Amino acid sequence: MSTYTLPLICINSHIHSYSVNDKPLDGLSPLDRGLAYGDGVFETILLVDGFAPLLSFHHKRLLKGLSHLNIQLDSERLVSDVNTLLEIAKSFDERRLILKLTVTRGVGGRGYQVDPDASATLMLQLLACSIDITKHNGVSVHVCRETLSPVSWAGLKTLNQLPYVLAAIERLDTNFDEGLLLANNGELVEASARNVFIVKDDKILTPLLNEFGVAGVQRQFIIESVAQQLGLDIVEITIKLEDLFAADEVFLANSITGLWPVTHCRYKEHDYRWDVGAVTRSLQAMCHSVSFDE
């Protein structure tokens, strides 16, 4: 039995029991720009037996985000602190845990003006992981009222996530498992916490994320590895709602929960339904064999 109690947090190389309201956390200032302005990036990483199957994808996206925001972080410190939490994760009884990695610009600067000499804050949280495997057999979604606007950081996972929070609020007191987000020009972008794929005539299509949305690491894993291994064509392209409704199969991808086949979508007063198809199942089996050891 582990001597640690979840959740656990490491801020700037110092391990704490996770507490905010009961007592302050040494090393995390209320003046931190991540709290004040969402000035930073984060990754949410699935651990299986203390191993992160998609760590290289998370690392690549994290570095790209830090570069875009011009946040300087000591790479040796990052690797050391991550390895520390991975070792701690191996001591827990739970096979699956979540490592949440957050990097902010730290403290410094006046208002929106940044301090080029600010020392970045690195925060890692080790959290319990609960996965509802029944959703691997199909989920119900709706189209959100909240929409996305073009941003320069499209594809990256920054701390500016308010549109997704508002989209999730729409789902309160409903029976929907997820919500689909459109761009303000009507294009399909993603779900509130997952990327979306459609299958049409055995070809896999996923929205192009050069102006909107977050490019999930499971999405990248499917594009760069899984689809190729299965000999499947996959295309990043502009997708309209009419393309979604005409699809043969629809599924959502997330690195924590895996692939969710979509079997029902509500849009305004209309219901659209799909069977869980062979393409979705083959991709699901490949992805889950890596991340879930099923």
C-alpha positions as CSV (number, residue, x, y, z in Angstrom):
1,M,0.0,0.0,0.0
2,S,1.3,3.4,-1.0
3,T,2.4,5.8,1.8
4,Y,1.0,8.7,-0.3
5,T,-2.6,9.8,-0.5
6,L,-4.1,10.8,-3.8
7,P,-4.2,13.4,-5.2
8,L,-0.5,14.4,-4.9
9,I,1.2,17.5,-6.3
10,C,4.7,18.5,-7.2
11,I,5.4,22.2,-7.6
12,N,8.9,23.3,-8.7
13,S,10.4,20.0,-7.6
14,H,8.8,19.9,-4.1
15,I,6.2,17.3,-3.3
16,H,3.1,18.2,-1.3
17,S,-0.2,16.7,-0.3
18,Y,-2.6,18.4,-2.6
19,S,-4.4,21.1,-0.6
20,V,-5.7,24.6,-1.5
21,N,-8.4,25.8,0.9
22,D,-7.0,24.0,4.0
23,K,-3.5,25.4,3.7
24,P,-1.4,27.2,1.1
25,L,0.8,25.3,-1.3
26,D,4.5,26.4,-1.0
27,G,5.8,27.4,-4.4
28,L,2.5,28.4,-6.0
29,S,1.9,32.2,-5.8
30,P,-1.5,33.8,-6.2
31,L,0.3,36.2,-8.5
32,D,1.2,33.3,-10.9
33,R,0.3,34.3,-14.5
34,G,-1.3,30.9,-15.0
35,L,-3.9,31.8,-12.4
36,A,-4.2,35.4,-13.4
37,Y,-4.3,35.1,-17.2
38,G,-4.3,31.5,-18.2
39,D,-0.7,32.1,-19.4
40,G,0.5,28.6,-19.8
41,V,0.0,25.1,-21.2
42,F,-1.0,21.7,-19.7
43,E,-1.0,18.0,-20.5
44,T,-3.3,15.3,-19.1
45,I,-1.4,12.0,-19.3
46,L,-2.7,8.5,-18.7
47,L,-0.4,6.2,-16.7
48,V,-0.7,2.5,-16.8
49,D,1.4,0.7,-14.1
50,G,3.6,3.8,-13.8
51,F,4.2,4.0,-17.6
52,A,2.8,6.7,-19.9
53,P,2.1,5.0,-23.3
54,L,1.7,8.3,-25.2
55,L,4.3,10.3,-23.4
56,S,6.3,11.2,-26.5
57,F,3.2,12.8,-28.1
58,H,2.4,14.8,-25.0
59,H,6.0,15.9,-24.8
60,K,6.0,17.1,-28.4
61,R,2.8,19.1,-28.0
62,L,4.0,20.6,-24.7
63,L,7.2,21.8,-26.2
64,K,5.3,23.3,-29.2
65,G,3.0,25.1,-26.8
66,L,5.9,26.5,-24.7
67,S,7.6,27.7,-27.9
68,H,4.5,29.4,-29.2
69,L,4.0,31.2,-25.9
70,N,7.8,31.9,-25.5
71,I,7.9,30.3,-22.1
72,Q,11.3,29.1,-21.0
73,L,11.5,25.8,-19.1
74,D,14.6,23.8,-18.0
75,S,14.2,20.6,-19.9
76,E,16.4,18.7,-17.4
77,R,14.1,19.9,-14.6
78,L,11.0,18.8,-16.5
79,V,12.4,15.3,-17.1
80,S,13.6,14.9,-13.5
81,D,10.2,15.9,-12.0
82,V,8.2,13.8,-14.4
83,N,10.4,10.8,-13.6
84,T,9.9,11.4,-9.9
85,L,6.1,11.3,-10.2
86,L,6.3,8.2,-12.5
87,E,8.3,6.4,-9.8
88,I,5.8,7.4,-7.2
89,A,2.9,6.2,-9.4
90,K,4.4,2.7,-9.4
91,S,3.8,2.5,-5.7
92,F,0.1,2.9,-5.9
93,D,-2.3,0.0,-6.0
94,E,-4.3,1.5,-8.8
95,R,-3.1,0.4,-12.3
96,R,-4.3,3.5,-14.0
97,L,-3.5,7.0,-12.8
98,I,-3.5,10.5,-14.4
99,L,-0.5,12.7,-14.4
100,K,-1.5,16.3,-15.1
101,L,1.4,18.5,-16.1
102,T,1.0,22.3,-16.1
103,V,3.5,24.9,-17.0
104,T,2.9,28.6,-16.5
105,R,5.0,31.7,-17.2
106,G,5.3,32.1,-13.4
107,V,5.3,35.4,-11.5
108,G,6.4,38.7,-13.1
109,G,5.4,41.5,-15.3
110,R,2.7,44.2,-14.8
111,G,-0.7,43.5,-16.2
112,Y,-0.5,41.7,-19.6
113,Q,3.1,42.8,-20.0
114,V,5.4,39.8,-19.4
115,D,8.7,39.7,-17.6
116,P,11.2,38.1,-20.0
117,D,13.2,36.9,-17.0
118,A,10.2,35.3,-15.2
119,S,10.9,31.8,-13.9
120,A,8.3,29.3,-15.2
121,T,6.2,27.4,-12.7
122,L,6.1,23.6,-13.3
123,M,3.3,21.8,-11.5
124,L,2.6,18.0,-11.7
125,Q,-0.5,16.4,-10.2
126,L,-0.9,12.7,-9.7
127,L,-4.6,11.9,-9.7
128,A,-7.0,9.0,-9.5
129,C,-8.3,7.7,-12.9
130,S,-11.9,6.5,-13.3
131,I,-12.9,5.2,-16.8
132,D,-16.4,4.1,-17.7
133,I,-15.8,1.3,-20.1
134,T,-19.5,1.1,-21.0
135,K,-18.9,4.2,-23.2
136,H,-16.6,2.2,-25.4
137,N,-19.8,0.6,-26.8
138,G,-21.4,3.9,-27.8
139,V,-22.3,7.3,-26.6
140,S,-24.9,10.0,-27.2
141,V,-23.8,13.6,-28.1
142,H,-25.5,16.9,-28.9
143,V,-24.3,20.0,-30.9
144,C,-23.3,22.8,-28.5
145,R,-24.6,26.4,-28.7
146,E,-21.1,27.5,-27.7
147,T,-18.8,28.0,-30.7
148,L,-15.0,28.4,-31.3
149,S,-13.3,31.4,-32.7
150,P,-10.0,31.4,-34.7
151,V,-6.9,31.6,-32.4
152,S,-3.1,31.7,-33.1
153,W,-2.6,28.8,-30.7
154,A,-4.9,26.4,-32.6
155,G,-4.1,22.8,-32.0
156,L,-2.2,23.5,-28.7
157,K,-3.4,22.8,-25.2
158,T,-3.2,26.2,-23.4
159,L,-4.7,27.2,-20.1
160,N,-7.3,29.3,-22.0
161,Q,-10.1,26.7,-22.0
162,L,-13.2,28.7,-21.1
163,P,-15.2,27.8,-24.3
164,Y,-14.9,24.1,-23.3
165,V,-16.0,24.8,-19.8
166,L,-19.1,26.7,-21.1
167,A,-19.8,23.8,-23.6
168,A,-19.6,21.3,-20.7
169,I,-22.1,23.4,-18.7
170,E,-24.6,23.0,-21.5
171,R,-24.5,19.3,-20.8
172,L,-25.6,19.6,-17.2
173,D,-28.9,17.9,-16.4
174,T,-28.9,16.1,-19.8
175,N,-28.3,12.5,-20.7
176,F,-25.7,13.4,-23.3
177,D,-22.2,12.0,-22.9
178,E,-20.4,14.7,-24.9
179,G,-21.0,17.9,-26.9
180,L,-19.8,18.7,-30.4
181,L,-18.3,22.1,-30.9
182,L,-18.6,24.1,-34.1
183,A,-16.5,27.0,-35.3
184,N,-18.2,30.3,-35.6
185,N,-18.3,29.7,-39.3
186,G,-20.3,26.5,-38.9
187,E,-17.5,24.0,-39.4
188,L,-17.3,20.9,-37.1
189,V,-14.2,21.2,-34.9
190,E,-14.2,18.7,-32.1
191,A,-16.0,17.6,-28.9
192,S,-15.7,19.5,-25.7
193,A,-12.9,17.1,-24.4
194,R,-12.3,14.9,-27.4
195,N,-11.4,14.9,-31.1
196,V,-14.0,13.8,-33.6
197,F,-13.6,11.4,-36.6
198,I,-16.1,10.3,-39.2
199,V,-15.9,7.3,-41.5
200,K,-17.3,7.6,-45.0
201,D,-16.8,4.8,-47.7
202,D,-14.0,3.3,-45.5
203,K,-12.1,6.6,-45.5
204,I,-11.5,8.3,-42.1
205,L,-12.0,12.1,-42.0
206,T,-11.1,14.4,-39.1
207,P,-11.4,18.2,-38.9
208,L,-8.4,20.3,-39.9
209,L,-7.3,22.1,-36.8
210,N,-5.2,25.0,-38.2
211,E,-7.5,27.7,-36.9
212,F,-9.6,26.1,-34.1
213,G,-9.5,23.4,-31.5
214,V,-7.0,21.2,-29.7
215,A,-5.0,18.5,-31.5
216,G,-5.3,15.6,-29.0
217,V,-2.4,13.2,-28.6
218,Q,-4.8,10.2,-29.2
219,R,-5.7,11.9,-32.5
220,Q,-2.0,12.2,-33.4
221,F,-1.4,8.6,-32.5
222,I,-4.2,7.5,-34.7
223,I,-3.1,9.7,-37.6
224,E,0.7,8.9,-37.4
225,S,0.6,5.3,-36.3
226,V,-2.6,3.3,-35.9
227,A,-4.3,4.1,-39.2
228,Q,-1.1,3.4,-41.1
229,Q,-0.7,0.0,-39.3
230,L,-4.2,-0.9,-40.3
231,G,-3.8,0.3,-43.9
232,L,-6.5,2.9,-43.5
233,D,-6.7,6.2,-45.3
234,I,-7.1,9.2,-43.0
235,V,-7.6,12.8,-44.1
236,E,-7.6,16.1,-42.2
237,I,-10.2,18.2,-43.9
238,T,-13.0,20.8,-43.4
239,I,-16.1,19.0,-42.2
240,K,-19.6,20.4,-42.2
241,L,-22.6,19.2,-40.2
242,E,-24.1,17.7,-43.3
243,D,-20.9,15.6,-43.7
244,L,-21.3,14.4,-40.1
245,F,-24.9,13.4,-40.6
246,A,-24.1,11.5,-43.8
247,A,-21.2,9.5,-42.2
248,D,-21.2,5.7,-42.0
249,E,-19.5,5.8,-38.6
250,V,-18.6,8.5,-36.1
251,F,-16.2,8.2,-33.1
252,L,-14.5,10.4,-30.5
253,A,-10.9,10.0,-29.3
254,N,-9.3,11.0,-26.1
255,S,-6.0,9.8,-24.6
256,I,-7.5,9.2,-21.1
257,T,-10.8,7.5,-22.0
258,G,-9.9,6.0,-25.4
259,L,-12.2,5.7,-28.4
260,W,-15.9,6.3,-28.0
261,P,-18.2,5.2,-30.9
262,V,-21.0,7.8,-31.4
263,T,-24.3,6.1,-31.8
264,H,-26.7,9.1,-31.4
265,C,-26.5,12.8,-32.0
266,R,-29.2,15.4,-31.3
267,Y,-29.1,18.6,-33.3
268,K,-31.9,21.0,-32.7
269,E,-35.0,18.8,-32.9
270,H,-33.5,16.1,-35.1
271,D,-31.9,12.8,-34.0
272,Y,-29.1,11.1,-36.0
273,R,-28.0,7.5,-35.4
274,W,-25.1,5.3,-36.4
275,D,-24.1,1.7,-35.8
276,V,-20.7,0.9,-34.3
277,G,-18.8,0.0,-37.5
278,A,-15.8,-2.2,-38.3
279,V,-13.4,0.7,-38.9
280,T,-14.2,2.1,-35.5
281,R,-13.8,-1.2,-33.8
282,S,-10.5,-2.0,-35.4
283,L,-9.0,1.5,-34.5
284,Q,-10.4,1.1,-31.0
285,A,-8.8,-2.3,-30.5
286,M,-5.4,-1.0,-31.6
287,C,-5.5,2.1,-29.4
288,H,-6.8,0.3,-26.3
289,S,-4.2,-2.4,-26.6
290,V,-1.6,0.4,-26.1
291,S,-3.3,2.5,-23.4
292,F,-5.6,0.1,-21.6
293,D,-4.0,-3.4,-22.0
294,E,-7.4,-4.9,-22.6
